[in-house]
Amino acid sequence: MRIFIATIVGLVGGFVLGIALSSFIGIIGMLVFQEPMGIKYLSYFTAIICAVVVPIMDRKSREVR
């Protein structure tokens, strides 16, 4: 159950992180190149990556204790 919750938290957190990162890249692109830039589907990629990384980090933090 703990792994499932960590995966859901990773999905949601990664999706939000991807949206924020994409917006940041768009702002930097506007400042530097005067046209919006971005990476298509970045929020989905970061959600998948975080859904894998968060349970791994949670497991390692429990082993240290």
All heavy atoms as TSV, in Angstrom:
chain	resi	resn	atom	element	x	y	z
A	1	MET	N	N	0.824	-1.193	0.000
A	1	MET	CA	C	0.000	0.000	0.000
A	1	MET	C	C	0.868	1.256	0.000
A	1	MET	O	O	0.527	2.243	-0.630
A	1	MET	CB	C	-0.914	-0.043	1.234
A	1	MET	CG	C	-1.884	1.075	1.312
A	1	MET	SD	S	-3.107	0.883	0.007
A	1	MET	CE	C	-4.116	2.264	0.319
A	2	ARG	N	N	1.987	1.176	0.726
A	2	ARG	CA	C	2.874	2.334	0.798
A	2	ARG	C	C	3.493	2.638	-0.569
A	2	ARG	O	O	3.664	3.796	-0.940
A	2	ARG	CB	C	3.947	2.067	1.841
A	2	ARG	CG	C	4.815	3.241	2.126
A	2	ARG	CD	C	5.758	2.934	3.276
A	2	ARG	NE	N	6.693	4.006	3.465
A	2	ARG	CZ	C	6.712	4.787	4.519
A	2	ARG	NH1	N	5.838	4.603	5.481
A	2	ARG	NH2	N	7.588	5.749	4.620
A	3	ILE	N	N	3.821	1.603	-1.334
A	3	ILE	CA	C	4.393	1.798	-2.663
A	3	ILE	C	C	3.360	2.419	-3.600
A	3	ILE	O	O	3.683	3.288	-4.414
A	3	ILE	CB	C	4.919	0.465	-3.226
A	3	ILE	CG1	C	6.102	-0.015	-2.393
A	3	ILE	CG2	C	5.315	0.599	-4.680
A	3	ILE	CD1	C	6.586	-1.388	-2.761
A	4	PHE	N	N	2.106	1.977	-3.475
A	4	PHE	CA	C	1.035	2.544	-4.309
A	4	PHE	C	C	0.862	4.034	-4.032
A	4	PHE	O	O	0.750	4.834	-4.969
A	4	PHE	CB	C	-0.271	1.790	-4.046
A	4	PHE	CG	C	-1.440	2.335	-4.815
A	4	PHE	CD1	C	-1.539	2.124	-6.179
A	4	PHE	CD2	C	-2.437	3.060	-4.175
A	4	PHE	CE1	C	-2.615	2.631	-6.896
A	4	PHE	CE2	C	-3.510	3.558	-4.885
A	4	PHE	CZ	C	-3.599	3.349	-6.250
A	5	ILE	N	N	0.849	4.408	-2.769
A	5	ILE	CA	C	0.695	5.826	-2.406
A	5	ILE	C	C	1.888	6.633	-2.905
A	5	ILE	O	O	1.729	7.747	-3.428
A	5	ILE	CB	C	0.494	5.971	-0.890
A	5	ILE	CG1	C	-0.855	5.384	-0.488
A	5	ILE	CG2	C	0.586	7.431	-0.457
A	5	ILE	CD1	C	-1.075	5.296	0.999
A	6	ALA	N	N	3.106	6.076	-2.771
A	6	ALA	CA	C	4.299	6.773	-3.258
A	6	ALA	C	C	4.245	6.949	-4.772
A	6	ALA	O	O	4.648	7.991	-5.302
A	6	ALA	CB	C	5.550	6.009	-2.852
A	7	THR	N	N	3.710	5.959	-5.483
A	7	THR	CA	C	3.587	6.068	-6.935
A	7	THR	C	C	2.588	7.148	-7.328
A	7	THR	O	O	2.856	7.941	-8.239
A	7	THR	CB	C	3.151	4.714	-7.530
A	7	THR	OG1	O	4.093	3.720	-7.139
A	7	THR	CG2	C	3.082	4.774	-9.040
A	8	ILE	N	N	1.456	7.199	-6.633
A	8	ILE	CA	C	0.453	8.232	-6.923
A	8	ILE	C	C	1.015	9.621	-6.623
A	8	ILE	O	O	0.836	10.562	-7.411
A	8	ILE	CB	C	-0.845	7.971	-6.123
A	8	ILE	CG1	C	-1.480	6.645	-6.558
A	8	ILE	CG2	C	-1.826	9.123	-6.256
A	8	ILE	CD1	C	-1.879	6.602	-8.013
A	9	VAL	N	N	1.705	9.746	-5.496
A	9	VAL	CA	C	2.328	11.041	-5.153
A	9	VAL	C	C	3.355	11.417	-6.214
A	9	VAL	O	O	3.448	12.588	-6.620
A	9	VAL	CB	C	2.961	10.974	-3.746
A	9	VAL	CG1	C	3.857	12.160	-3.491
A	9	VAL	CG2	C	1.881	10.884	-2.689
A	10	GLY	N	N	4.129	10.447	-6.691
A	10	GLY	CA	C	5.101	10.711	-7.738
A	10	GLY	C	C	4.453	11.140	-9.042
A	10	GLY	O	O	4.947	12.047	-9.716
A	11	LEU	N	N	3.340	10.506	-9.398
A	11	LEU	CA	C	2.631	10.892	-10.623
A	11	LEU	C	C	2.118	12.319	-10.546
A	11	LEU	O	O	2.332	13.122	-11.456
A	11	LEU	CB	C	1.460	9.939	-10.879
A	11	LEU	CG	C	1.775	8.624	-11.548
A	11	LEU	CD1	C	0.543	7.724	-11.538
A	11	LEU	CD2	C	2.251	8.847	-12.953
A	12	VAL	N	N	1.443	12.635	-9.459
A	12	VAL	CA	C	0.858	13.978	-9.318
A	12	VAL	C	C	1.962	15.029	-9.196
A	12	VAL	O	O	1.930	16.071	-9.870
A	12	VAL	CB	C	-0.094	14.024	-8.103
A	12	VAL	CG1	C	-0.557	15.438	-7.832
A	12	VAL	CG2	C	-1.281	13.109	-8.336
A	13	GLY	N	N	2.948	14.744	-8.357
A	13	GLY	CA	C	4.044	15.701	-8.184
A	13	GLY	C	C	4.848	15.899	-9.454
A	13	GLY	O	O	5.236	17.016	-9.786
A	14	GLY	N	N	5.102	14.822	-10.176
A	14	GLY	CA	C	5.835	14.922	-11.430
A	14	GLY	C	C	5.070	15.685	-12.486
A	14	GLY	O	O	5.647	16.436	-13.268
A	15	PHE	N	N	3.754	15.494	-12.516
A	15	PHE	CA	C	2.938	16.224	-13.481
A	15	PHE	C	C	2.975	17.728	-13.197
A	15	PHE	O	O	3.170	18.533	-14.109
A	15	PHE	CB	C	1.500	15.711	-13.443
A	15	PHE	CG	C	0.641	16.241	-14.548
A	15	PHE	CD1	C	0.756	15.731	-15.819
A	15	PHE	CD2	C	-0.271	17.257	-14.316
A	15	PHE	CE1	C	-0.037	16.212	-16.855
A	15	PHE	CE2	C	-1.059	17.749	-15.327
A	15	PHE	CZ	C	-0.945	17.232	-16.604
A	16	VAL	N	N	2.830	18.084	-11.929
A	16	VAL	CA	C	2.893	19.504	-11.548
A	16	VAL	C	C	4.288	20.063	-11.824
A	16	VAL	O	O	4.433	21.188	-12.319
A	16	VAL	CB	C	2.485	19.685	-10.068
A	16	VAL	CG1	C	2.745	21.089	-9.592
A	16	VAL	CG2	C	1.025	19.308	-9.876
A	17	LEU	N	N	5.317	19.301	-11.507
A	17	LEU	CA	C	6.689	19.726	-11.784
A	17	LEU	C	C	6.902	19.934	-13.278
A	17	LEU	O	O	7.542	20.907	-13.687
A	17	LEU	CB	C	7.677	18.681	-11.256
A	17	LEU	CG	C	9.146	18.934	-11.557
A	17	LEU	CD1	C	9.647	20.132	-10.755
A	17	LEU	CD2	C	9.958	17.705	-11.246
A	18	GLY	N	N	6.357	19.054	-14.103
A	18	GLY	CA	C	6.488	19.187	-15.552
A	18	GLY	C	C	5.794	20.429	-16.088
A	18	GLY	O	O	6.324	21.102	-16.979
A	19	ILE	N	N	4.621	20.738	-15.549
A	19	ILE	CA	C	3.919	21.961	-15.972
A	19	ILE	C	C	4.722	23.195	-15.593
A	19	ILE	O	O	4.889	24.122	-16.398
A	19	ILE	CB	C	2.503	22.005	-15.365
A	19	ILE	CG1	C	1.633	20.928	-15.995
A	19	ILE	CG2	C	1.872	23.381	-15.551
A	19	ILE	CD1	C	0.280	20.771	-15.337
A	20	ALA	N	N	5.247	23.210	-14.363
A	20	ALA	CA	C	6.043	24.359	-13.910
A	20	ALA	C	C	7.319	24.489	-14.735
A	20	ALA	O	O	7.700	25.594	-15.136
A	20	ALA	CB	C	6.371	24.206	-12.430
A	21	LEU	N	N	7.976	23.377	-14.997
A	21	LEU	CA	C	9.212	23.408	-15.780
A	21	LEU	C	C	8.940	23.848	-17.214
A	21	LEU	O	O	9.712	24.629	-17.796
A	21	LEU	CB	C	9.863	22.029	-15.755
A	21	LEU	CG	C	11.257	21.894	-16.329
A	21	LEU	CD1	C	12.226	22.815	-15.594
A	21	LEU	CD2	C	11.730	20.465	-16.227
A	22	SER	N	N	7.848	23.389	-17.796
A	22	SER	CA	C	7.487	23.794	-19.152
A	22	SER	C	C	7.181	25.293	-19.217
A	22	SER	O	O	7.583	25.971	-20.171
A	22	SER	CB	C	6.288	22.991	-19.636
A	22	SER	OG	O	5.932	23.360	-20.935
A	23	SER	N	N	6.510	25.803	-18.206
A	23	SER	CA	C	6.229	27.242	-18.156
A	23	SER	C	C	7.518	28.042	-18.022
A	23	SER	O	O	7.687	29.082	-18.663
A	23	SER	CB	C	5.299	27.560	-16.990
A	23	SER	OG	O	4.063	26.925	-17.158
A	24	PHE	N	N	8.423	27.549	-17.182
A	24	PHE	CA	C	9.708	28.220	-17.002
A	24	PHE	C	C	10.503	28.241	-18.306
A	24	PHE	O	O	11.087	29.268	-18.675
A	24	PHE	CB	C	10.501	27.521	-15.893
A	24	PHE	CG	C	11.815	28.162	-15.587
A	24	PHE	CD1	C	11.867	29.369	-14.920
A	24	PHE	CD2	C	13.001	27.545	-15.957
A	24	PHE	CE1	C	13.077	29.965	-14.633
A	24	PHE	CE2	C	14.210	28.129	-15.678
A	24	PHE	CZ	C	14.257	29.346	-15.009
A	25	ILE	N	N	10.511	27.126	-19.019
A	25	ILE	CA	C	11.207	27.065	-20.306
A	25	ILE	C	C	10.563	28.027	-21.302
A	25	ILE	O	O	11.247	28.705	-22.073
A	25	ILE	CB	C	11.211	25.621	-20.848
A	25	ILE	CG1	C	12.106	24.744	-19.982
A	25	ILE	CG2	C	11.666	25.568	-22.307
A	25	ILE	CD1	C	12.002	23.264	-20.283
A	26	GLY	N	N	9.229	28.116	-21.282
A	26	GLY	CA	C	8.528	29.051	-22.168
A	26	GLY	C	C	8.872	30.499	-21.865
A	26	GLY	O	O	9.061	31.307	-22.776
A	27	ILE	N	N	8.973	30.842	-20.586
A	27	ILE	CA	C	9.322	32.214	-20.196
A	27	ILE	C	C	10.742	32.546	-20.623
A	27	ILE	O	O	11.004	33.627	-21.168
A	27	ILE	CB	C	9.134	32.397	-18.677
A	27	ILE	CG1	C	7.657	32.366	-18.331
A	27	ILE	CG2	C	9.770	33.694	-18.206
A	27	ILE	CD1	C	7.378	32.281	-16.849
A	28	ILE	N	N	11.666	31.627	-20.378
A	28	ILE	CA	C	13.057	31.845	-20.790
A	28	ILE	C	C	13.143	31.977	-22.311
A	28	ILE	O	O	13.875	32.830	-22.833
A	28	ILE	CB	C	13.969	30.704	-20.285
A	28	ILE	CG1	C	14.005	30.679	-18.766
A	28	ILE	CG2	C	15.380	30.823	-20.849
A	28	ILE	CD1	C	14.558	31.929	-18.116
A	29	GLY	N	N	12.390	31.153	-23.029
A	29	GLY	CA	C	12.360	31.254	-24.486
A	29	GLY	C	C	11.838	32.597	-24.964
A	29	GLY	O	O	12.350	33.153	-25.933
A	30	MET	N	N	10.832	33.119	-24.280
A	30	MET	CA	C	10.310	34.452	-24.648
A	30	MET	C	C	11.346	35.533	-24.401
A	30	MET	O	O	11.484	36.463	-25.191
A	30	MET	CB	C	9.036	34.764	-23.860
A	30	MET	CG	C	7.811	34.058	-24.357
A	30	MET	SD	S	7.342	34.528	-26.033
A	30	MET	CE	C	6.785	36.177	-25.774
A	31	LEU	N	N	12.075	35.421	-23.299
A	31	LEU	CA	C	13.076	36.437	-22.979
A	31	LEU	C	C	14.272	36.387	-23.929
A	31	LEU	O	O	14.811	37.423	-24.316
A	31	LEU	CB	C	13.562	36.258	-21.536
A	31	LEU	CG	C	12.558	36.571	-20.441
A	31	LEU	CD1	C	13.131	36.215	-19.082
A	31	LEU	CD2	C	12.173	38.034	-20.483
A	32	VAL	N	N	14.688	35.198	-24.292
A	32	VAL	CA	C	15.903	35.055	-25.086
A	32	VAL	C	C	15.620	35.132	-26.584
A	32	VAL	O	O	16.317	35.837	-27.318
A	32	VAL	CB	C	16.619	33.728	-24.733
A	32	VAL	CG1	C	17.822	33.492	-25.642
A	32	VAL	CG2	C	17.047	33.724	-23.276
A	33	PHE	N	N	14.599	34.424	-27.052
A	33	PHE	CA	C	14.360	34.303	-28.491
A	33	PHE	C	C	13.115	35.023	-28.985
A	33	PHE	O	O	12.788	34.939	-30.158
A	33	PHE	CB	C	14.252	32.812	-28.870
A	33	PHE	CG	C	15.465	32.010	-28.506
A	33	PHE	CD1	C	15.398	31.044	-27.527
A	33	PHE	CD2	C	16.671	32.233	-29.140
A	33	PHE	CE1	C	16.502	30.297	-27.186
A	33	PHE	CE2	C	17.792	31.489	-28.813
A	33	PHE	CZ	C	17.708	30.527	-27.823
A	34	GLN	N	N	12.369	35.687	-28.127
A	34	GLN	CA	C	11.144	36.409	-28.460
A	34	GLN	C	C	10.067	35.529	-29.091
A	34	GLN	O	O	9.243	35.987	-29.875
A	34	GLN	CB	C	11.422	37.608	-29.387
A	34	GLN	CG	C	11.920	38.839	-28.693
A	34	GLN	CD	C	13.336	38.704	-28.189
A	34	GLN	OE1	O	14.169	38.120	-28.864
A	34	GLN	NE2	N	13.606	39.226	-27.018
A	35	GLU	N	N	10.072	34.266	-28.778
A	35	GLU	CA	C	8.989	33.370	-29.176
A	35	GLU	C	C	8.875	32.258	-28.149
A	35	GLU	O	O	9.868	31.838	-27.572
A	35	GLU	CB	C	9.192	32.797	-30.575
A	35	GLU	CG	C	10.358	31.867	-30.734
A	35	GLU	CD	C	10.435	31.342	-32.157
A	35	GLU	OE1	O	10.566	32.152	-33.076
A	35	GLU	OE2	O	10.350	30.123	-32.320
A	36	PRO	N	N	7.661	31.812	-27.893
A	36	PRO	CA	C	7.492	30.780	-26.859
A	36	PRO	C	C	8.119	29.459	-27.280
A	36	PRO	O	O	8.044	29.057	-28.441
A	36	PRO	CB	C	5.976	30.650	-26.708
A	36	PRO	CG	C	5.422	31.188	-27.973
A	36	PRO	CD	C	6.394	32.214	-28.469
A	37	MET	N	N	8.758	28.833	-26.327
A	37	MET	CA	C	9.384	27.539	-26.571
A	37	MET	C	C	8.858	26.562	-25.531
A	37	MET	O	O	8.303	26.965	-24.525
A	37	MET	CB	C	10.901	27.636	-26.465
A	37	MET	CG	C	11.532	28.589	-27.431
A	37	MET	SD	S	13.291	28.606	-27.260
A	37	MET	CE	C	13.697	27.102	-28.088
A	38	GLY	N	N	9.080	25.323	-25.746
A	38	GLY	CA	C	8.659	24.323	-24.776
A	38	GLY	C	C	8.948	22.930	-25.280
A	38	GLY	O	O	9.357	22.726	-26.422
A	39	ILE	N	N	8.761	21.978	-24.393
A	39	ILE	CA	C	8.944	20.580	-24.742
A	39	ILE	C	C	7.570	19.925	-24.666
A	39	ILE	O	O	6.938	19.923	-23.606
A	39	ILE	CB	C	9.933	19.895	-23.778
A	39	ILE	CG1	C	11.285	20.587	-23.839
A	39	ILE	CG2	C	10.056	18.420	-24.101
A	39	ILE	CD1	C	12.268	20.115	-22.807
A	40	LYS	N	N	7.125	19.401	-25.782
A	40	LYS	CA	C	5.807	18.787	-25.836
A	40	LYS	C	C	5.782	17.547	-24.946
A	40	LYS	O	O	6.739	16.768	-24.955
A	40	LYS	CB	C	5.488	18.415	-27.288
A	40	LYS	CG	C	4.043	18.172	-27.548
A	40	LYS	CD	C	3.802	18.017	-29.043
A	40	LYS	CE	C	2.325	17.952	-29.310
A	40	LYS	NZ	N	2.035	17.856	-30.724
A	41	TYR	N	N	4.733	17.384	-24.190
A	41	TYR	CA	C	4.521	16.246	-23.291
A	41	TYR	C	C	5.534	16.168	-22.140
A	41	TYR	O	O	5.732	15.106	-21.570
A	41	TYR	CB	C	4.525	14.924	-24.060
A	41	TYR	CG	C	3.555	14.880	-25.201
A	41	TYR	CD1	C	3.997	14.727	-26.506
A	41	TYR	CD2	C	2.189	15.006	-24.967
A	41	TYR	CE1	C	3.094	14.687	-27.552
A	41	TYR	CE2	C	1.283	14.962	-26.004
A	41	TYR	CZ	C	1.742	14.809	-27.300
A	41	TYR	OH	O	0.856	14.767	-28.338
A	42	LEU	N	N	6.173	17.281	-21.790
A	42	LEU	CA	C	7.141	17.270	-20.704
A	42	LEU	C	C	6.499	16.871	-19.387
A	42	LEU	O	O	7.096	16.126	-18.604
A	42	LEU	CB	C	7.804	18.652	-20.561
A	42	LEU	CG	C	8.826	18.785	-19.435
A	42	LEU	CD1	C	10.018	17.876	-19.719
A	42	LEU	CD2	C	9.277	20.217	-19.292
A	43	SER	N	N	5.281	17.326	-19.139
A	43	SER	CA	C	4.619	16.995	-17.881
A	43	SER	C	C	4.341	15.499	-17.761
A	43	SER	O	O	4.442	14.929	-16.675
A	43	SER	CB	C	3.324	17.790	-17.736
A	43	SER	OG	O	2.469	17.559	-18.830
A	44	TYR	N	N	4.055	14.838	-18.872
A	44	TYR	CA	C	3.828	13.390	-18.829
A	44	TYR	C	C	5.133	12.633	-18.579
A	44	TYR	O	O	5.154	11.651	-17.832
A	44	TYR	CB	C	3.178	12.899	-20.122
A	44	TYR	CG	C	1.827	13.510	-20.365
A	44	TYR	CD1	C	1.599	14.355	-21.437
A	44	TYR	CD2	C	0.772	13.251	-19.497
A	44	TYR	CE1	C	0.358	14.913	-21.651
A	44	TYR	CE2	C	-0.480	13.809	-19.706
A	44	TYR	CZ	C	-0.674	14.642	-20.784
A	44	TYR	OH	O	-1.903	15.202	-20.991
A	45	PHE	N	N	6.211	13.096	-19.215
A	45	PHE	CA	C	7.502	12.450	-19.009
A	45	PHE	C	C	7.958	12.576	-17.556
A	45	PHE	O	O	8.426	11.608	-16.957
A	45	PHE	CB	C	8.567	13.028	-19.936
A	45	PHE	CG	C	8.337	12.732	-21.388
A	45	PHE	CD1	C	8.579	13.696	-22.349
A	45	PHE	CD2	C	7.872	11.499	-21.807
A	45	PHE	CE1	C	8.371	13.434	-23.684
A	45	PHE	CE2	C	7.654	11.221	-23.144
A	45	PHE	CZ	C	7.913	12.198	-24.083
A	46	THR	N	N	7.835	13.781	-16.996
A	46	THR	CA	C	8.270	13.970	-15.614
A	46	THR	C	C	7.370	13.189	-14.652
A	46	THR	O	O	7.849	12.716	-13.622
A	46	THR	CB	C	8.298	15.452	-15.225
A	46	THR	OG1	O	7.015	16.037	-15.467
A	46	THR	CG2	C	9.372	16.200	-15.987
A	47	ALA	N	N	6.087	13.055	-14.963
A	47	ALA	CA	C	5.195	12.275	-14.108
A	47	ALA	C	C	5.624	10.814	-14.084
A	47	ALA	O	O	5.669	10.188	-13.021
A	47	ALA	CB	C	3.752	12.408	-14.596
A	48	ILE	N	N	5.968	10.255	-15.234
A	48	ILE	CA	C	6.401	8.859	-15.287
A	48	ILE	C	C	7.727	8.675	-14.557
A	48	ILE	O	O	7.902	7.720	-13.795
A	48	ILE	CB	C	6.499	8.384	-16.757
A	48	ILE	CG1	C	5.102	8.330	-17.364
A	48	ILE	CG2	C	7.191	7.037	-16.865
A	48	ILE	CD1	C	5.085	8.134	-18.865
A	49	ILE	N	N	8.655	9.584	-14.773
A	49	ILE	CA	C	9.957	9.488	-14.104
A	49	ILE	C	C	9.794	9.576	-12.594
A	49	ILE	O	O	10.378	8.785	-11.844
A	49	ILE	CB	C	10.914	10.575	-14.632
A	49	ILE	CG1	C	11.286	10.264	-16.085
A	49	ILE	CG2	C	12.163	10.685	-13.767
A	49	ILE	CD1	C	12.005	11.383	-16.796
A	50	CYS	N	N	8.992	10.526	-12.119
A	50	CYS	CA	C	8.795	10.675	-10.676
A	50	CYS	C	C	8.012	9.507	-10.084
A	50	CYS	O	O	8.237	9.145	-8.927
A	50	CYS	CB	C	8.080	11.989	-10.373
A	50	CYS	SG	S	9.122	13.432	-10.628
A	51	ALA	N	N	7.123	8.909	-10.857
A	51	ALA	CA	C	6.377	7.743	-10.365
A	51	ALA	C	C	7.296	6.554	-10.146
A	51	ALA	O	O	6.990	5.668	-9.356
A	51	ALA	CB	C	5.276	7.378	-11.355
A	52	VAL	N	N	8.435	6.520	-10.814
A	52	VAL	CA	C	9.415	5.459	-10.605
A	52	VAL	C	C	10.403	5.836	-9.498
A	52	VAL	O	O	10.757	5.019	-8.650
A	52	VAL	CB	C	10.167	5.160	-11.925
A	52	VAL	CG1	C	11.310	4.211	-11.709
A	52	VAL	CG2	C	9.203	4.627	-12.972
A	53	VAL	N	N	10.824	7.095	-9.483
A	53	VAL	CA	C	11.875	7.528	-8.561
A	53	VAL	C	C	11.376	7.642	-7.121
A	53	VAL	O	O	12.093	7.266	-6.190
A	53	VAL	CB	C	12.481	8.866	-9.053
A	53	VAL	CG1	C	13.401	9.467	-8.016
A	53	VAL	CG2	C	13.224	8.650	-10.352
A	54	VAL	N	N	10.179	8.156	-6.908
A	54	VAL	CA	C	9.681	8.380	-5.544
A	54	VAL	C	C	9.572	7.078	-4.739
A	54	VAL	O	O	10.041	7.038	-3.595
A	54	VAL	CB	C	8.350	9.163	-5.562
A	54	VAL	CG1	C	7.700	9.178	-4.198
A	54	VAL	CG2	C	8.585	10.583	-6.040
A	55	PRO	N	N	8.999	5.999	-5.262
A	55	PRO	CA	C	8.994	4.754	-4.471
A	55	PRO	C	C	10.395	4.216	-4.166
A	55	PRO	O	O	10.638	3.672	-3.091
A	55	PRO	CB	C	8.214	3.766	-5.332
A	55	PRO	CG	C	7.386	4.599	-6.216
A	55	PRO	CD	C	8.177	5.836	-6.468
A	56	ILE	N	N	11.323	4.385	-5.108
A	56	ILE	CA	C	12.699	3.945	-4.862
A	56	ILE	C	C	13.323	4.752	-3.730
A	56	ILE	O	O	13.963	4.197	-2.830
A	56	ILE	CB	C	13.533	4.047	-6.158
A	56	ILE	CG1	C	13.041	3.037	-7.182
A	56	ILE	CG2	C	15.021	3.849	-5.870
A	56	ILE	CD1	C	13.652	3.199	-8.553
A	57	MET	N	N	13.134	6.065	-3.758
A	57	MET	CA	C	13.674	6.911	-2.693
A	57	MET	C	C	13.007	6.605	-1.355
A	57	MET	O	O	13.675	6.611	-0.308
A	57	MET	CB	C	13.494	8.390	-3.051
A	57	MET	CG	C	14.387	8.851	-4.165
A	57	MET	SD	S	14.110	10.545	-4.691
A	57	MET	CE	C	14.157	11.426	-3.173
A	58	ASP	N	N	11.724	6.316	-1.376
A	58	ASP	CA	C	11.015	5.978	-0.143
A	58	ASP	C	C	11.547	4.680	0.446
A	58	ASP	O	O	11.751	4.577	1.657
A	58	ASP	CB	C	9.519	5.860	-0.423
A	58	ASP	CG	C	8.725	5.548	0.821
A	58	ASP	OD1	O	8.908	6.244	1.832
A	58	ASP	OD2	O	7.914	4.596	0.777
A	59	ARG	N	N	11.787	3.704	-0.393
A	59	ARG	CA	C	12.306	2.416	0.079
A	59	ARG	C	C	13.706	2.575	0.669
A	59	ARG	O	O	14.019	2.020	1.715
A	59	ARG	CB	C	12.335	1.405	-1.053
A	59	ARG	CG	C	12.878	0.053	-0.596
A	59	ARG	CD	C	12.778	-0.962	-1.670
A	59	ARG	NE	N	11.356	-1.221	-1.918
A	59	ARG	CZ	C	10.921	-2.197	-2.683
A	59	ARG	NH1	N	11.788	-2.971	-3.277
A	59	ARG	NH2	N	9.644	-2.384	-2.865
A	60	LYS	N	N	14.551	3.376	0.007
A	60	LYS	CA	C	15.908	3.570	0.514
A	60	LYS	C	C	15.907	4.348	1.821
A	60	LYS	O	O	16.730	4.091	2.697
A	60	LYS	CB	C	16.760	4.282	-0.524
A	60	LYS	CG	C	17.089	3.400	-1.686
A	60	LYS	CD	C	18.156	3.974	-2.558
A	60	LYS	CE	C	18.327	3.076	-3.741
A	60	LYS	NZ	N	19.651	2.698	-4.014
A	61	SER	N	N	14.980	5.286	1.970
A	61	SER	CA	C	14.922	6.041	3.229
A	61	SER	C	C	14.446	5.170	4.373
A	61	SER	O	O	14.833	5.377	5.520
A	61	SER	CB	C	14.031	7.271	3.080
A	61	SER	OG	O	12.684	6.889	2.973
A	62	ARG	N	N	13.606	4.181	4.100
A	62	ARG	CA	C	13.161	3.256	5.153
A	62	ARG	C	C	14.277	2.286	5.545
A	62	ARG	O	O	14.356	1.861	6.680
A	62	ARG	CB	C	11.944	2.463	4.697
A	62	ARG	CG	C	10.660	3.238	4.846
A	62	ARG	CD	C	9.475	2.342	4.655
A	62	ARG	NE	N	9.394	1.971	3.233
A	62	ARG	CZ	C	8.872	0.836	2.792
A	62	ARG	NH1	N	8.391	-0.040	3.626
A	62	ARG	NH2	N	8.822	0.578	1.500
A	63	GLU	N	N	15.149	1.921	4.622
A	63	GLU	CA	C	16.246	1.007	4.911
A	63	GLU	C	C	17.313	1.659	5.781
A	63	GLU	O	O	17.963	0.990	6.566
A	63	GLU	CB	C	16.879	0.511	3.615
A	63	GLU	CG	C	16.003	-0.437	2.842
A	63	GLU	CD	C	16.600	-0.822	1.506
A	63	GLU	OE1	O	17.696	-0.328	1.173
A	63	GLU	OE2	O	15.971	-1.622	0.796
A	64	VAL	N	N	17.479	2.967	5.667
A	64	VAL	CA	C	18.499	3.685	6.428
A	64	VAL	C	C	18.124	3.721	7.900
A	64	VAL	O	O	18.976	3.636	8.778
A	64	VAL	CB	C	18.696	5.110	5.853
A	64	VAL	CG1	C	19.586	5.935	6.747
A	64	VAL	CG2	C	19.255	5.020	4.457
A	65	ARG	N	N	16.865	3.847	8.203
A	65	ARG	CA	C	16.421	3.964	9.590
A	65	ARG	C	C	16.725	2.763	10.335
A	65	ARG	O	O	16.932	1.911	10.731
A	65	ARG	CB	C	14.919	4.219	9.674
A	65	ARG	CG	C	14.551	5.553	9.124
A	65	ARG	CD	C	13.086	5.763	9.294
A	65	ARG	NE	N	12.676	6.909	8.497
A	65	ARG	CZ	C	11.442	7.258	8.349
A	65	ARG	NH1	N	10.485	6.601	8.927
A	65	ARG	NH2	N	11.128	8.300	7.633
